[in-house]
């Protein structure tokens, strides 16, 4: 039990960025647009937040509000950058997968180029946020040690977004319209819903959430922008599929990846796992995901019109 209490906060730290990015992918795909560019949007968000925070910390060292300004800039930058994918996919009816790949390539190259010109090395270091305990709640037996001690404030921000997103998708008119555009856009159009507008909204939300995910990685366990998020954007897409395009399913999938990643990172100090090659443990969550995708592919609950370009006036 002591070992679980020690590693669980780190598992949560790895889970949270995946969760928010996968939620962004959920909004995009529920509206009918595949967004393979989540990885690139995370990189753009990480770069924007790193640059903002590093510049502000030169004159406001130690101020907490600097971190939150950087996170806000990452959200806005991710949302704006996602407009490229939205315009290509929705207005130009381009292949959505190719457009997403282009976003990934542009984001990686552009941010590294800018970082090298700004810092000379391509890396941007910042002082991130520190872990804190939640008063009162930290005293709850077992749960207090697992969830309310040694935690990041961004964790509770993302949990709040998860709850609000679930409510919006299933309990509001906007959520119904969003899901209708991903399932049968022709019927949504006939009912007077602006399919283009709804799909733009879905893609913009995915960009904002991806930018937030990139910033969270930076200000929590990374502390440095290096031009890459180590494939976490693609892992978020896998979690989206693994979770069957449902918020709680995505939560379970990302938590699995977070725990598996943490175990792989600390395996050498756990006696029962030290004899297992570290590479095998690092590959474990990816292999399990591939197996799960193969097994559950026939029962996939993906939106029926996801990835299909919609043209107004065509039924």
C-alpha positions in Angstrom: 0.0 0.0 0.0 2.8 2.4 0.8 4.2 1.8 -2.7 0.9 2.6 -4.3 0.6 5.8 -2.3 4.1 6.8 -3.4 3.6 6.3 -7.1 0.0 7.2 -7.6 0.5 11.0 -7.6 3.0 10.5 -10.4 0.5 8.4 -12.3 -2.0 11.2 -12.0 0.5 13.7 -13.3 1.1 11.6 -16.4 -2.7 11.0 -16.8 -3.9 14.5 -16.7 -2.3 15.9 -20.0 -3.5 12.8 -21.9 -7.0 13.2 -20.5 -7.4 16.8 -21.5 -6.0 16.2 -25.0 -8.2 13.1 -25.5 -11.2 15.2 -24.4 -10.3 17.7 -27.1 -10.1 15.0 -29.7 -13.6 13.8 -28.4 -15.2 17.2 -29.2 -13.6 17.3 -32.7 -14.6 13.8 -33.6 -18.0 14.0 -32.1 -18.6 16.9 -34.5 -17.4 14.8 -37.4 -13.8 16.0 -37.9 -10.8 13.6 -37.3 -8.0 15.5 -35.7 -4.7 13.7 -36.1 -3.0 17.0 -35.4 -3.4 16.8 -31.6 0.4 16.1 -31.2 1.3 19.3 -33.1 -1.3 21.4 -31.2 0.3 20.2 -28.0 3.7 21.2 -29.2 2.4 24.7 -30.2 0.8 25.1 -26.8 3.9 24.0 -25.0 6.0 26.4 -27.0 3.7 29.4 -26.4 3.4 28.7 -22.7 7.2 28.2 -22.3 8.0 31.4 -24.2 5.5 33.4 -22.2 6.4 32.1 -18.8 10.2 32.3 -19.4 9.9 36.0 -20.4 7.6 36.9 -17.5 9.7 35.1 -15.0 12.7 37.2 -15.9 10.9 40.1 -14.1 8.4 38.3 -12.0 10.3 35.4 -10.6 8.2 33.3 -8.2 4.8 34.8 -9.0 2.1 32.1 -9.4 0.0 34.2 -11.8 2.8 34.0 -14.4 2.2 30.2 -14.8 -1.5 30.8 -15.3 -0.9 33.5 -17.9 1.3 31.0 -19.8 -1.3 28.3 -19.6 -4.0 30.8 -20.9 -1.7 31.8 -23.8 -1.2 28.1 -24.6 -5.0 27.5 -24.8 -5.5 30.5 -27.1 -2.5 29.6 -29.3 -3.8 26.0 -29.6 -7.3 27.2 -30.5 -5.9 29.6 -33.2 -3.6 27.1 -34.7 -6.4 24.6 -35.0 -8.2 26.9 -37.4 -5.8 25.8 -40.1 -7.0 22.2 -39.7 -10.6 23.4 -39.5 -10.4 25.5 -42.6 -8.7 22.7 -44.6 -11.1 20.0 -43.4 -14.4 21.9 -43.4 -14.2 24.6 -46.0 -11.8 23.0 -48.5 -13.0 19.4 -47.9 -9.4 18.2 -47.7 -8.5 14.8 -46.4 -8.7 15.2 -42.6 -5.9 12.7 -41.8 -3.5 14.4 -44.2 -4.4 17.8 -42.9 -3.7 16.6 -39.3 -0.4 15.2 -40.3 0.5 18.5 -41.9 -0.4 20.3 -38.7 2.0 18.0 -36.8 4.9 18.7 -39.3 4.3 22.4 -39.3 4.1 22.7 -35.6 7.2 20.7 -34.9 9.3 22.5 -37.5 8.0 26.0 -36.7 8.4 25.9 -32.9 11.9 24.4 -33.0 12.9 27.1 -35.6 11.6 29.9 -33.4 13.0 28.4 -30.2 16.5 28.1 -31.7 16.3 31.7 -32.9 15.2 32.9 -29.5 17.4 30.8 -27.2 20.1 29.5 -29.5 19.6 25.9 -28.3 16.0 25.2 -29.2 15.1 24.5 -25.5 13.2 26.9 -23.3 13.4 26.2 -19.5 10.9 27.5 -16.9 10.1 27.2 -13.2 6.9 25.2 -13.0 4.2 24.9 -10.4 4.8 23.0 -7.1 2.7 20.2 -5.6 0.4 21.0 -2.7 -1.9 19.3 -0.3 -5.6 20.0 -0.3 -6.6 21.1 3.2 -9.1 18.9 5.2 -9.5 16.5 2.3 -5.9 15.3 2.7 -6.9 13.8 6.1 -9.3 11.3 4.6 -8.0 7.8 5.1 -6.4 6.2 2.0 -8.2 8.6 -0.4 -6.5 11.6 1.1 -3.1 10.0 0.5 -3.9 9.0 -3.0 -5.7 12.0 -4.4 -5.4 15.0 -2.1 -1.7 15.0 -1.1 1.2 16.0 -3.3 -1.1 17.2 -6.1 -1.0 19.8 -8.9 -3.6 22.5 -9.2 -3.9 21.7 -12.9 -5.2 18.3 -12.0 -8.3 19.7 -10.5 -8.7 22.1 -13.4 -8.8 19.2 -15.8 -11.1 17.2 -13.6 -13.5 20.1 -13.6 -13.3 20.4 -17.4 -14.1 16.6 -17.6 -17.2 17.1 -15.6 -18.4 20.1 -17.5 -17.6 18.5 -20.8 -19.7 15.4 -19.9 -22.6 17.6 -18.9 -22.3 19.7 -22.2 -22.2 16.6 -24.4 -25.1 14.8 -22.9 -27.3 17.3 -21.2 -27.3 20.5 -23.3 -28.6 21.5 -26.7 -25.1 22.3 -27.9 -24.0 18.8 -27.1 -26.9 17.3 -29.0 -26.1 19.4 -32.0 -22.5 18.5 -31.8 -23.2 14.8 -31.7 -25.8 15.1 -34.5 -23.2 16.7 -36.8 -20.9 13.8 -36.2 -23.6 11.1 -36.7 -25.8 12.4 -39.5 -24.9 16.0 -40.6 -27.5 15.9 -43.4 -30.3 15.6 -40.8 -28.7 18.3 -38.6 -28.6 20.6 -41.6 -32.2 19.9 -42.5 -33.1 20.8 -38.9 -31.5 24.2 -39.3 -28.2 23.5 -37.6 -25.2 25.2 -39.1 -22.9 22.1 -39.6 -19.9 24.1 -40.5 -20.2 26.3 -37.4 -20.6 23.3 -35.1 -17.6 21.5 -36.6 -15.5 24.6 -36.4 -16.4 24.8 -32.7 -15.4 21.1 -32.2 -12.0 21.6 -33.8 -11.3 24.8 -31.9 -12.1 23.2 -28.6 -9.8 20.3 -29.5 -7.0 22.9 -30.3 -7.6 24.7 -27.0 -7.6 21.5 -25.0 -4.5 20.2 -26.8 -2.7 23.5 -26.1 -3.6 23.2 -22.5 -2.3 19.6 -22.4 1.1 20.8 -23.8 1.3 23.6 -21.2 0.4 21.2 -18.3 3.3 18.9 -19.3 5.6 21.9 -19.3 4.6 23.4 -15.9 4.3 20.0 -14.0 6.8 17.3 -14.7 8.8 18.6 -17.7 9.9 22.1 -16.9 11.4 22.5 -20.4 10.2 22.9 -23.9 12.2 20.6 -26.3 10.1 20.7 -29.4 8.4 17.3 -28.7 5.8 15.7 -26.5 7.1 12.2 -27.1 4.1 11.0 -29.0 1.5 11.8 -26.3 -0.8 13.3 -28.8 -1.0 10.0 -30.7 -1.4 8.2 -27.4 -4.4 10.5 -26.6 -6.0 9.5 -29.9 -5.5 5.9 -28.9 -7.1 6.6 -25.6 -10.0 8.3 -27.4 -10.6 5.1 -29.4 -9.9 2.8 -26.5 -12.5 4.8 -24.5 -15.1 4.4 -27.2 -15.6 8.2 -27.7 -17.1 8.5 -24.2 -15.7 10.9 -21.5 -15.6 8.2 -18.7 -14.2 5.6 -21.1 -11.4 8.1 -22.0 -10.8 8.7 -18.3 -10.3 5.0 -17.7 -8.0 4.6 -20.7 -5.8 7.6 -19.9 -5.6 6.5 -16.2 -4.4 3.1 -17.5 -1.7 4.7 -19.6 -0.7 7.0 -16.7 -0.3 4.1 -14.3 1.6 2.0 -16.9 3.9 4.8 -17.7 4.7 5.5 -14.0 5.4 1.8 -13.3 7.7 1.7 -16.3 9.6 4.7 -15.0 10.0 3.4 -11.4 10.3 -0.3 -12.2 14.0 -0.5 -11.4 13.3 0.5 -7.7 10.5 -2.0 -7.3 11.9 -5.4 -6.3 9.1 -7.4 -7.9 9.5 -5.6 -11.2 13.3 -5.0 -11.4 13.9 -8.3 -13.2 11.6 -7.3 -16.1 13.4 -5.3 -18.9 12.5 -1.6 -18.7 11.8 -1.6 -22.4 9.2 -4.3 -22.1 7.4 -2.2 -19.4 7.5 0.9 -21.5 6.0 -0.9 -24.5 3.3 -2.6 -22.4 0.6 0.1 -22.6 1.1 0.5 -26.4 0.9 -3.2 -27.0 -2.2 -3.6 -24.9 -3.8 -0.7 -26.7 -3.1 -2.3 -30.1 -4.6 -5.6 -28.9 -7.6 -3.9 -27.5 -8.2 -1.9 -30.7 -8.1 -5.1 -32.7 -10.5 -7.0 -30.3 -13.0 -4.2 -30.0 -12.8 -2.8 -33.6 -16.0 -4.5 -34.6 -18.0 -3.0 -31.8 -16.5 0.5 -32.3 -18.8 3.3 -31.3 -17.2 6.0 -33.4 -19.5 8.7 -34.8 -20.8 7.5 -38.1 -19.8 10.5 -40.2 -16.4 11.2 -38.5 -13.8 11.9 -41.2 -16.4 12.5 -43.9 -16.4 16.0 -45.4 -19.8 17.6 -45.6 -21.0 19.9 -48.4 -23.9 22.2 -47.9 -26.9 21.4 -50.0 -26.0 17.8 -50.6 -28.2 15.2 -49.0 
